[in-house]
Amino acid sequence: MRALLLAAGLGTRLRPMTDTTPKCLVPVGNKALLQIWLERLTGAGFGPFLINTHYLAEQVHEFIQSSPYRNQVTLVHEPKLLGTAGTLIRNLDFFQGEDALIIHADNYCLADFRAFKQAHEKRPAACLMTMMTFQTDEPQSCGIVEVDDNGVVTGFHEKVKNPPGNLANGAIYILSKQMLELISREMSDASDISKEIIPRMMGRIHVYRTTEIFADIGSIPSYENLRNKISLISQSRT
C-alpha cells in the first residue's frame, strides 16, 4: 500500500532544535524520526512513499538520497505549505486509484501496522476509512473521538477544554479508494484533514486502537518525555 508521510511542518514548538534541523529529522534514540518511519513501514509491507517538504527541504532531500529507501521515496516540495488535506488532494494521483496510508510524520509510533491494515480490511461496510487511536493523558491537547460498540466514530472534538474521554486521534489513517474519490469530488477545497474532513465523516470512520507507545513530539516537553520513556524501557531490558 502506498503511503503519504506529511513531513513539511516548521516545528516551531521544538525550537531551538528545529532552528537547524527539520522536524522530521529530529533524532529519537540514535535515529532520525523519518528513518524510524521508513524502517517500520517498509518492514510492515508498505510503500512506495510520498514525502512533502518545505522547511529546510535540502536536508530532507540529502537524507533520502543517502538512505537505502531513496528508490522507494518521491519528494514533493511545497514553496507554500498546502495543509495536510491540501497536500493529499494535490497528490491524489500518486495512489493510483488504490487505498492509501496517510501519516503525520511528526508522531513517534510503535503500533503494529500489519494489524492496522488488517483492521481496515475488516472495517464495517459503511466505513470509508480507518483511524489509528490511542489513550492519551492530555485529552485537551488532542482530537478526541467518541465511538459506538462497533468501533465507529460518532463524535469528534478537536482540542477542546473538556473533551468527553481520552481516546485520541493519532492522525494516522488508511483511506479507502472510495474515500479518496469522495475527497476529490466533494472536498477538493479542504486544507486540513482534522478540521475539514474528519468532522464530515461521522459514522463512516472505523477506529483501530493501539496500546503501543504513541507520542506527538511537537514540543520540547513532549519530546523529552518520549526520550525518558524510551530510556526507561531500554534500561528495563538490560
Buried (B, 14 or more C-beta within 10 A) or exposed (E): BBBBBBBBBBBEBBEEEBEEBBBBBBBBEEEBBBBBBBBBBBEBEBBBBBBBBBBBBEBBBEBBEEBEBEEBBBBBEBEEBBBBBBBBBBBBEBBEEEBBBBBBBBBBBBBBBEEBBEBBEEBEEEBBBBBBBBEBEEBEBBBBBBBEEEBBBEBBBBEEEEBEBBBBBBBBBBBBBEBBBBBEEEBEEBBEBBBBBBEEBBEBBBBBBBEEBBBBBBBEEBBEBBBEEBEEEEEEEE
